[in-house]
Amino acid sequence: MNPKLLKVKEEITKTKDKIADMQARLRELERQKTELENAEIVAIFRKERMTEEEFAQFISAMGQKGAAPAPFRHTEKEADHEE
């Protein structure tokens, strides 16, 4: 077989292997990113001490307005009850 053709075929195989490795790496990085984003959301949820219903309303308001609503704040009555 022509040595040049053989070399090109080998290079194609190497390139395909590199692409597969990079795609796997990309999927792993995207998984890590999603995991970190989810952890951040949970931290905000816990910091604000929202109930599940309040959090659902917050998310719903974000989707309806196209932007984040004003930060959630407990009412004085709720704050007194928590202490």
N, C-alpha and C positions, 0 to 999 in steps of 0.2 A: 504494500500500500504506500502511497505517496507520503513521505515524512511530513510535509507541510499539512496535509489533510489530517493526518493522525494527530498532529500537534493541536490543530484547531478543534478537533473533536474532544481532546483531553481538556482543553481550555473551556469548552462549552460545559463539560461535565463538572469541572471545578466551579464555574460560575453558577450553575444551577444549584450545586451544593451550598455555596455561599448564600445564595438567595433564600434557600429553604431555611438555613440557620438564622438569617436575619429576620425572616418572617416569624419564626418561632420566638426570637428575642423580642420582636415588636409586640406579639400577642402577650408575652409575659409582662412587658412594661405597661401595656394597656390594662392588664388585669391588676397590676400593682397600683396604677393610678386610680382606677375605680375603687379599689379597696381603701386607699388613703382618703379619697373624696368622701366615701361612705362613713369612714371613721370621723372625719371632720364634721359631717352633718349630725352624726349621733352626739358628738361632743357639744355642739351648739344646742341641740334638743335638750340635753341634760343640763347644760349651763342655765338655760332659760326656765328649766323646770316646767316645761309644757306637758300637758296631757296629750295623749294620742289624738284626741279630737281637736285640740288647739293646733297641734302640728299639722293635721290634715287641713284645717282652715287656712293656716299660714301658706301651705303649699298651693292650695286652691287659689288663694288671693294672688300669689305670684303668677300663676298661669293666666288668670283673668286680666290682670293689669299689664302683663308683659314686663313688669319690673318688680323688684322686691318691695313688699309692703313695709310700713314703718315697723321698727323692732317691736316685738311682743313685750308687753309690760303687764305685770299682775295689777289688778285693781287693789286699792287700799284694803278692801274687805278681804280679798284673797291673801294679801301679804300678812294681814293680822292673823288670819286663820293658820298660816304656815308656821308662825313663830310660836 
